[in-house]
Amino acid sequence: MHEKIIILDFGSQTTQLIGRRVRELNMYCEIVPYNKFPENTTGIKGVILSGSPYSVNDANAFKTDLSKIRGKLPVLGICYGAQFLAYSSNGKVESTDSREYGRANLATVNSEDPLLKGIEPGSQVWMSHGDTITELPSTFKIIASTNDVEAAAYQIEGEPTWGVQFHPEVFHTTDGIKLLDNFLNICGCAKDWTPASFIESTVNDLKEQLGDDKVILALSGGVDSSVTAVLLNKAIGKNLTCIFVDHGLLRKNEFENVLKDYEHLGLNVLGINAKEKFYKELAGVTEPEKKRKIIGKGFIDVFDEEARKLKDIKWLGQGTIYPDVIESLSITGTVIKSHHNVGGLPAKMNLKLVEPLRLLFKDEVRRVGIELGMQPHLIKRHPFPGPGLGIRILGDITPEKVRILQDADDIYISLLREWGLYDKVWQAGTILLPVRSVGVMGDERTYENTVALRAVTSTDAMTADWAPLPYEFLAKVSNEIINKVRGVNRVVYDISSKPPATIEWE
Ligand code: XMP
């Protein structure tokens, strides 16, 4: 049983970020809905209350009884969390005339307080609330103020409970990590959650859970499924069979390259070439969701057929990661993304699910991958959608269009790598538009296809900005594509952010 910090989620957009920060400090933590504090408190070293989109005074605000926690474990309330602590002890929280939003600086700091150790007056903090605490209960002692917010931070006399009305988890709070680290020290955390310790305990757990059972796993070439495969391989070796399906919509040479990479890693991989099946089923289909469904179902059919040839499979391995798990538990009711390409499989095949990464954030998956000895180029790969180029060829799909897009994409991605830009963007790719336009090449009039280039920066794909790639770079890519890819005479750059656009065009 890991030592852990529990983060009670009152619905703030930054709750996950609190979790990531605590993990970065090498402390294991779990995010649970605000009203689901675990019955079994073994191993819990402290509790953080998150922010919230609500005001404590709203009729439908998230409220919970903290009597099982307060005074028994160290508690840190952040923003709404701090206001809720004050409110539920008969303090007063009121909406302020001017929303307190953005940068502020601590004007006074009680550096004797263990939470603020090493933090000086002047330190920048990030405020983001419409309410403020206007009357503190008598046992609440102010330990830091800004010019506008008197109770920027407080401590409750006689119990190990603190509140901060700013957000230590966001980057703009300069000493935020220090403050969170101070809190972990107050909690007496050993802070020994590292990729190496995760691997050791997970491999042991997997050995116990799976025994001599056989597992299959769908590889996509992406980071999550690859790291899942390597971890499972370390635990059960040849009892793991990986299946990698070529649906004909992968990047240029990707099937061969990925198989080669996996071979290095000692994985037992079946590569299945199913291109023809997919091209046939997709012929003439233009509607995006229909294309997705055909590709998703085709994938399941191929996988199912191959898996049935293997005997006695009991488990399906999946690369589910923590943000998916949190989303599915979410108090605000967001449903898990329908992107999971193998979603229908476990029920259809009557398999149990094994998901060794379900407690990790994406950056932790990468760190675990590196610790497992995987090559950085595998770990740093951009996300690539399950339906692949199928949702980047707008309109119907033909092998010829796939060829054009693969060639254009290959030029773009290779140049991104050459120019040292690949790791600076979250994701990049080319889109083949269903428009033709006029051009001239030499003395000839052309009437050919347009390719759009997409590159975005993001931290989680939920929101994304278009990446400001240098003009000289874009000019080079455009030139190369138009000169070398037969069938393309025009290249454009997509300058839309998400929202309101999405990363993919379909
Ligand atoms: P959007 O286009 O929704 O994409 O902004 C967000 C992220 O999800 C990926 N994506 C998919 N991944 N199957 C997948 O496995 C899909 O159908 C799919 N659609 C979008 C997209 O590449 C981006 O990383």
Boltz pocket constraint, residues with backbone or C-beta under 6 A from the ligand:
constraints:
  - pocket:
      binder: B
      contacts: [[A, 292], [A, 338], [A, 339], [A, 340], [A, 341], [A, 383], [A, 384], [A, 385], [A, 386], [A, 387], [A, 427], [A, 461], [A, 462], [A, 498], [A, 501], [A, 502], [A, 503], [A, 504], [A, 505], [A, 506]]
      max_distance: 6.0
